[in-house]
């Protein structure tokens, strides 16, 4: 669950983009891509895929193999610059039916790191008998090249980056321009940023499919990965074998509506946490859940006034605190630990909440960030229409109303500029982002009723839009298949993936 949360926490950070997109840009490329489709993969050991010392131990496992797929940076110029997409594979324990491609979410989540860090969960799941399990790092992410960078890991540690509360704390046009300039320079130029969006990731997925030798794609996507899966299904419907989408992003919502809905989901789970805490005599949030938001504000006020230094010497800001709380709300199993972290914070100690902040960012003990936060910004700047400063400021105020735990002046009291206001290229997606959903193959959406990041209504909407099946999971966490350790969920999804047998209408599991 930790690997999934590190990526899926970024769902709350969905960004925006620019002016008028090309409505045809999501179509399959017309250029001849045979050279890319016919490339032979060189599966070797994974030492070069690890991005940190800690990961080297995970990737050293001899059951893992790694390779790279070459794709064009710009699909309109297939003879131009190339990108390398990193893959990690756990070969099938039995006779392989093909590959099962996995995306953990984000944008910015590393599929190779997810497979390596959750390897025992995949090995113990029957799905590993029938499929090669393949994780990939979407362009700009993890070990894929070129990387999409704006800031260093040390700058993220120090907080010398755009910080996120209700929206990013970018309050001037100059700061937005600085962000775009830094990202352009550190990512190797405008071309890499201009081709960072989900539209090109979907085209990369089809090249990966062909290079793996699969006539049709079998895929599991979590969180943002459900967007990629749904876009692939509508772009390449004839190339889909099976598609399981877990924690679906609603195709019915605009970027603004989705962001507000995600914060509502976090608030609902915080309300549940407050109710759990209130059962204890000395609850740090008080014994009346109705006043928990005010009590939380009291707890964090000293951190707003001055960041707290931890035992490691790192300082914790209010932005760090709220990222930590948010990551802890992603699974009901973590709630007691979040209550403990808030209790310690109330006493002036921030080590526990910092650990949750690091979980949200995928930061390892060596200071390496496994979730690409800069990639998250870059992808969303190429995905969503751009908001004016007035619209962006209004969104911050709206979030404070729908999620009053965030209703602090430090988060909602300024005039904000969109983080993508100076981005050097227009987006490659339109709103609504999912269209042409007729005549699609059978898909399966897994949706948890108490999902804090992608509300259950979004899963219902995704299943309806794709004309597929829906598995409803009663529970309060983000992501259920394999990562949730639930036999009911795993059995239903595995039956679909292996035998292409969808569950009956109204299928339901409980975590």
C-alpha positions in Angstrom: 0.0 0.0 0.0 2.9 2.4 0.7 4.0 2.3 -3.0 0.5 2.9 -4.2 -0.1 5.8 -1.8 3.1 7.5 -2.8 1.9 7.7 -6.3 -1.8 8.1 -5.7 -1.3 11.0 -3.3 -0.4 13.0 -6.3 -4.0 12.8 -7.5 -4.8 15.7 -5.2 -2.1 17.7 -7.1 -3.8 17.6 -10.5 -2.6 20.6 -12.4 -3.8 22.6 -15.3 -2.6 23.7 -18.7 -3.0 26.2 -21.5 -5.1 27.6 -24.3 -6.8 25.8 -27.2 -5.9 22.1 -27.7 -5.9 20.2 -30.9 -9.1 18.1 -30.8 -7.5 15.4 -33.0 -4.4 15.0 -30.9 -5.7 12.0 -29.0 -6.1 9.9 -32.1 -3.7 7.2 -32.9 -0.6 8.6 -34.8 -0.8 8.3 -38.5 3.0 8.2 -39.0 4.7 4.8 -39.7 5.8 3.4 -36.4 6.8 -0.1 -37.5 10.4 0.4 -36.5 9.3 1.1 -32.9 6.7 -1.7 -32.9 9.2 -4.2 -34.1 12.0 -3.4 -31.8 13.5 -6.3 -29.8 13.8 -5.9 -26.1 17.0 -6.7 -24.3 15.9 -8.1 -20.9 18.8 -8.0 -18.4 19.4 -7.4 -14.7 18.0 -4.3 -13.2 20.9 -2.5 -11.5 20.7 0.4 -14.0 16.9 0.8 -13.3 17.3 1.6 -9.6 17.3 5.3 -8.9 18.6 5.1 -5.3 20.8 3.1 -3.0 17.7 1.7 -1.3 16.2 0.6 -4.6 19.4 -1.2 -5.7 18.6 -3.9 -3.1 15.0 -4.3 -4.4 16.1 -4.4 -8.1 18.9 -6.8 -7.3 16.3 -9.5 -6.9 17.2 -12.1 -9.6 13.5 -12.7 -10.4 13.3 -9.2 -11.9 14.4 -8.3 -15.4 14.6 -4.9 -16.9 14.6 -3.4 -20.4 14.0 -0.2 -22.2 11.6 0.7 -25.1 12.4 3.4 -27.5 9.6 5.8 -28.5 9.6 9.1 -30.4 9.6 12.2 -28.2 7.2 13.7 -30.7 4.9 11.3 -32.5 4.4 13.9 -35.3 8.2 13.6 -35.9 9.0 9.8 -35.4 12.4 10.3 -37.0 13.3 13.0 -34.5 14.5 12.8 -30.9 13.9 9.5 -29.0 12.8 8.7 -25.5 13.6 5.6 -23.5 10.8 4.0 -21.4 12.0 1.8 -18.6 10.3 -1.5 -17.9 10.6 -4.1 -15.1 9.3 -7.6 -15.5 8.4 -10.5 -13.2 8.1 -13.4 -15.6 5.0 -15.7 -15.3 5.5 -18.6 -13.0 3.5 -20.8 -15.4 2.7 -20.6 -19.1 2.4 -16.9 -19.9 -0.7 -15.7 -21.7 1.2 -12.5 -22.4 2.1 -9.4 -20.4 0.1 -7.5 -17.8 1.1 -3.9 -18.0 0.9 -2.0 -14.7 0.7 1.8 -13.9 0.6 2.9 -10.3 -0.8 6.4 -10.8 0.4 9.9 -10.3 1.2 11.5 -12.7 4.7 10.8 -11.6 4.4 7.3 -10.2 7.1 4.8 -11.2 5.8 1.5 -12.3 9.2 -0.2 -12.2 9.7 0.9 -8.5 6.2 -0.2 -7.7 6.8 -3.7 -9.0 10.1 -4.0 -7.2 8.8 -2.7 -3.9 5.6 -4.7 -3.9 7.1 -7.9 -5.4 5.9 -10.3 -2.8 2.3 -9.2 -3.3 2.5 -10.0 -7.0 4.4 -13.2 -6.5 1.7 -14.5 -4.1 -1.2 -13.5 -6.4 -2.4 -16.2 -8.8 -2.2 -13.7 -11.6 1.6 -14.1 -11.7 1.1 -17.7 -12.9 -0.6 -16.5 -16.1 1.1 -13.2 -17.0 4.4 -11.6 -17.1 3.9 -8.6 -14.7 5.4 -5.5 -16.3 5.7 -2.1 -14.6 6.7 0.9 -16.7 7.9 4.4 -16.0 5.9 6.8 -18.1 8.0 9.3 -20.1 9.8 11.7 -17.8 9.3 9.4 -14.8 11.7 7.3 -12.7 14.4 5.6 -14.9 12.9 6.7 -18.2 14.8 9.3 -20.2 14.8 12.2 -20.8 13.7 13.0 -17.3 11.3 15.9 -16.5 12.9 18.0 -13.8 12.4 21.4 -12.3 13.8 21.1 -8.8 16.3 18.9 -7.0 15.6 16.5 -4.1 17.5 18.8 -1.7 15.3 21.7 -2.8 12.2 19.6 -2.1 13.6 18.7 1.4 14.2 22.4 2.1 10.8 23.5 0.8 12.4 25.7 -1.9 9.8 24.6 -4.4 6.1 25.4 -5.2 4.3 24.2 -2.1 0.9 22.6 -2.2 -2.1 23.3 0.1 -5.4 23.9 -1.6 -3.5 25.0 -4.7 0.2 25.6 -5.2 1.5 28.7 -3.4 2.3 30.6 -6.6 1.1 34.1 -6.0 2.7 36.1 -8.8 3.1 35.8 -12.6 6.9 36.0 -12.1 6.8 32.9 -9.9 4.8 31.0 -12.6 7.3 32.2 -15.2 10.2 31.0 -13.0 8.7 27.6 -12.7 8.3 27.2 -16.4 11.8 28.4 -17.0 13.3 26.0 -14.5 11.4 23.1 -15.9 12.3 23.9 -19.5 16.0 24.2 -18.7 16.3 21.2 -16.4 14.2 18.9 -18.7 16.2 19.5 -21.8 14.1 22.0 -23.6 10.6 22.9 -24.7 10.2 19.7 -26.9 10.3 17.4 -23.9 7.8 19.5 -21.9 5.5 19.9 -24.9 5.3 16.2 -25.3 4.9 15.2 -21.6 1.1 14.9 -21.6 -1.1 11.8 -21.1 -1.8 11.7 -24.8 1.7 10.7 -25.7 2.0 8.3 -22.7 -1.0 6.5 -24.2 0.8 6.2 -27.5 3.9 5.0 -25.7 1.8 2.2 -24.1 0.9 1.0 -27.5 4.5 0.8 -28.5 5.2 -1.1 -25.3 2.4 -3.5 -26.1 3.9 -4.2 -29.5 7.5 -4.5 -28.3 6.4 -7.0 -25.6 5.0 -9.1 -28.5 1.3 -8.8 -27.4 -1.3 -8.5 -30.1 -3.6 -6.9 -27.6 -3.0 -5.1 -24.3 -3.8 -6.5 -20.8 -3.6 -3.7 -18.3 -4.1 -2.7 -14.7 -4.1 1.0 -13.9 -4.5 2.7 -10.5 -5.6 6.3 -9.8 -4.3 8.4 -12.7 -3.5 5.1 -14.4 -7.2 4.7 -14.9 -7.1 7.8 -17.1 -4.4 6.3 -19.1 -6.3 3.1 -19.5 -9.5 4.7 -20.5 -7.7 6.9 -23.0 -6.0 3.9 -24.4 -9.3 2.0 -24.8 -10.8 4.8 -26.8 -7.7 5.5 -28.9 -6.9 1.8 -29.6 -10.1 -0.1 -29.0 -9.1 -2.9 -31.3 -5.9 -3.4 -29.3 -7.5 -4.0 -25.9 -7.7 -7.5 -24.5 -8.4 -6.7 -20.8 -8.4 -3.5 -18.8 -8.9 -3.3 -15.0 -9.1 0.3 -13.7 -8.8 0.7 -9.9 -9.6 4.0 -8.1 -11.1 5.5 -11.3 -10.8 9.2 -12.1 -14.3 10.5 -13.1 -14.5 11.2 -16.8 -17.6 13.4 -16.1 -15.7 16.0 -14.1 -13.6 19.0 -15.3 -10.1 19.4 -13.8 -11.6 22.0 -11.4 -14.5 19.8 -10.4 -12.2 16.8 -9.9 -9.8 18.7 -7.7 -12.7 19.9 -5.5 -14.2 16.4 -5.4 -10.8 14.9 -4.3 -10.6 17.4 -1.4 -14.2 16.5 -0.4 -13.1 12.9 -0.3 -10.2 13.8 2.0 -12.5 15.8 4.2 -14.9 12.9 4.5 -12.1 10.6 5.6 -10.8 13.2 8.1 -14.3 13.3 9.5 -14.2 9.5 9.9 -10.8 9.7 11.6 -12.0 12.4 14.0 -15.0 10.1 14.9 -12.6 7.3 15.6 -10.3 9.5 17.6 -13.3 10.8 19.7 -13.8 7.3 21.1 -10.6 7.7 23.1 -10.6 9.7 26.3 -7.7 11.9 25.4 -8.3 12.4 21.7 -6.0 15.1 20.3 -8.8 16.3 18.1 -11.3 16.5 21.0 -14.3 14.4 21.8 -16.7 16.2 19.5 -16.0 15.3 15.9 -18.0 18.4 14.8 -15.2 20.7 16.2 -12.2 18.6 14.9 -11.4 21.0 12.0 -11.0 23.9 14.5 -9.0 21.7 16.8 -6.7 20.7 13.8 -6.2 24.4 13.0 -5.1 25.0 16.6 -2.6 22.1 16.4 -1.0 23.4 13.2 -1.0 27.1 14.1 2.5 26.9 15.7 3.8 25.3 12.6 2.4 28.1 10.5 4.1 30.6 12.7 7.5 28.7 12.5 8.4 25.3 11.0 9.3 22.6 13.5 12.8 21.0 13.4 12.8 17.2 13.7 15.4 15.0 15.3 17.1 14.6 11.9 17.5 18.3 11.6 14.9 18.7 8.8 12.2 21.3 9.2 8.5 20.6 8.9 6.2 23.3 7.5 2.4 23.4 7.5 2.5 22.3 3.8 4.4 19.2 5.0 1.9 18.6 7.8 -1.1 18.6 5.4 0.6 16.4 2.9 1.3 14.0 5.7 -2.2 14.0 6.9 -3.5 13.5 3.4 -1.3 10.5 2.8 -2.4 9.0 6.1 -6.0 9.3 5.1 -5.6 7.1 2.0 -6.0 4.0 4.1 -8.1 3.4 7.2 -5.4 1.1 8.5 -3.1 4.2 8.9 -5.6 6.3 10.9 -4.3 5.3 14.4 -0.8 6.3 13.3 -2.0 9.7 12.0 -3.7 10.3 15.3 -0.4 9.5 17.0 1.4 11.9 14.7 -1.0 14.7 15.4 -0.7 14.0 19.1 3.1 14.3 18.9 2.8 17.4 16.7 0.6 19.0 19.4 3.4 18.4 21.8 5.9 20.1 19.4 7.3 17.0 17.8 7.1 16.5 14.1 9.1 13.3 13.3 6.0 11.2 12.9 4.1 13.6 10.6 7.3 14.0 8.6 7.3 10.3 7.9 3.8 10.5 6.4 4.8 13.6 4.4 7.8 11.5 3.0 5.3 8.7 2.2 3.2 11.1 0.2 6.2 12.2 -1.8 7.8 8.7 -2.1 11.0 10.0 -0.3 13.4 7.2 0.7 15.6 7.3 3.8 18.5 8.3 1.5 16.7 11.5 0.5 15.8 10.3 -3.0 12.2 11.0 -4.2 10.7 8.0 -6.0 7.6 10.0 -7.1 8.4 12.5 -9.7 6.7 15.7 -8.5 8.0 17.8 -11.4 6.6 15.2 -13.8 3.2 15.6 -12.1 3.2 19.3 -12.9 4.5 18.8 -16.4 1.9 16.2 -17.3 -1.0 18.1 -16.0 0.2 21.3 -17.7 -0.2 19.4 -20.9 -3.5 17.8 -19.9 -5.9 20.4 -18.6 -7.2 23.8 -19.8 -5.5 26.7 -18.0 -7.3 28.8 -15.4 -7.0 32.6 -15.0 -5.6 33.9 -11.7 -9.2 34.9 -10.7 -10.5 31.4 -11.5 -7.5 29.7 -9.7 -8.0 31.9 -6.6 -11.7 31.1 -6.6 -10.9 27.4 -6.7 -8.7 27.8 -3.6 -11.6 29.5 -1.8 -14.0 26.7 -2.9 -11.7 24.0 -1.6 -11.6 25.8 1.8 -15.4 25.5 1.8 -15.8 21.9 0.7 -12.9 20.8 2.9 -12.8 23.0 5.9 -9.8 21.2 7.4 -7.9 23.2 4.7 -9.7 26.4 5.4 -6.6 28.3 6.7 -5.5 31.7 5.5 -2.1 30.2 4.5 -3.9 28.0 2.0 -6.8 30.0 0.8 -6.1 33.6 1.7 -3.9 34.8 -1.2 -4.4 35.7 -4.8 -3.1 32.6 -6.7 -1.7 32.2 -10.2 -2.0 28.9 -12.1 1.2 26.9 -11.9 1.0 26.4 -15.7 0.4 30.1 -16.5 3.7 30.5 -18.4 4.1 26.9 -19.7 5.7 26.9 -23.1 3.2 24.8 -25.0 -0.6 24.3 -25.2 -2.3 21.1 -23.9 -2.9 18.0 -25.9 -6.2 17.1 -24.2 -9.6 18.7 -24.2 -12.4 18.7 -21.7 -14.1 16.3 -21.5 -11.0 14.2 -21.8 -12.8 10.9 -22.5 -14.8 10.8 -25.7 -15.8 8.2 -28.4 -16.6 5.5 -25.9 -18.9 3.5 -28.2 -18.1 -0.1 -29.2 -15.4 -0.7 -26.7 -14.3 -4.1 -25.4 -15.4 -5.2 -22.0 -13.6 -3.4 -19.2 -13.7 -3.7 -15.4 -13.7 -0.7 -13.0 -12.9 -1.3 -9.3 -14.3 1.4 -7.1 -14.1 1.8 -3.3 -17.0 3.4 -1.6 -14.9 5.4 0.8 -12.0 6.3 -1.5 -10.4 9.5 -0.2 -8.9 10.6 -3.5 -11.1 9.3 -6.4 -14.7 9.3 -5.0 -16.9 6.3 -5.7 -19.1 8.3 -7.9 -16.2 8.6 -10.3 -15.9 4.9 -10.6 -19.5 4.6 -11.4 -19.2 7.3 -14.0 -16.1 5.5 -15.6 -17.8 2.2 -15.8 -20.8 3.8 -17.4 -18.7 5.8 -19.9 -16.8 2.7 -21.0 -19.9 0.5 -21.0 -18.0 -1.9 -18.8 -18.5 -3.8 -15.5 -18.2 -2.3 -12.0 -16.9 -4.0 -8.9 -17.9 -2.0 -5.8 -15.7 -2.4 -2.8 -16.9 -1.3 0.6 -14.0 0.3 2.4 -12.1 3.4 3.1 -8.8 3.4 1.2 -7.4 4.2 -2.2 -6.7 1.2 -4.4 -7.9 -2.4 -3.7 -6.6 -4.9 -6.3 -3.5 -6.8 -5.1 -2.4 -3.9 -2.9 -5.4 -4.2 -0.6 -4.8 -7.9 0.2 -8.4 -8.7 -0.3 -9.2 -12.2 -1.7 -12.7 -11.2 -2.8 -11.4 -8.3 -4.9 -8.4 -10.3 -6.2 -10.4 -13.3 -7.2 -12.9 -11.2 -9.2 -10.3 -9.2 -11.0 -8.1 -12.2 -11.7 -11.1 -14.1 -13.2 -11.6 -11.1 -15.5 -8.0 -10.7 -16.5 -7.3 -14.4 -17.1 -10.7 -15.7 -18.4 -12.2 -12.4 -19.6 -15.2 -13.2 -17.5 -16.8 -10.1 -16.0 -18.4 -10.1 -12.6 -22.2 -10.1 -12.3 -24.1 -6.9 -12.0 -23.9 -5.4 -8.5 -20.8 -7.4 -7.6 -19.5 -6.3 -4.3 -16.6 -7.0 -1.9 -15.7 -5.6 1.6 -12.2 -4.7 2.8 
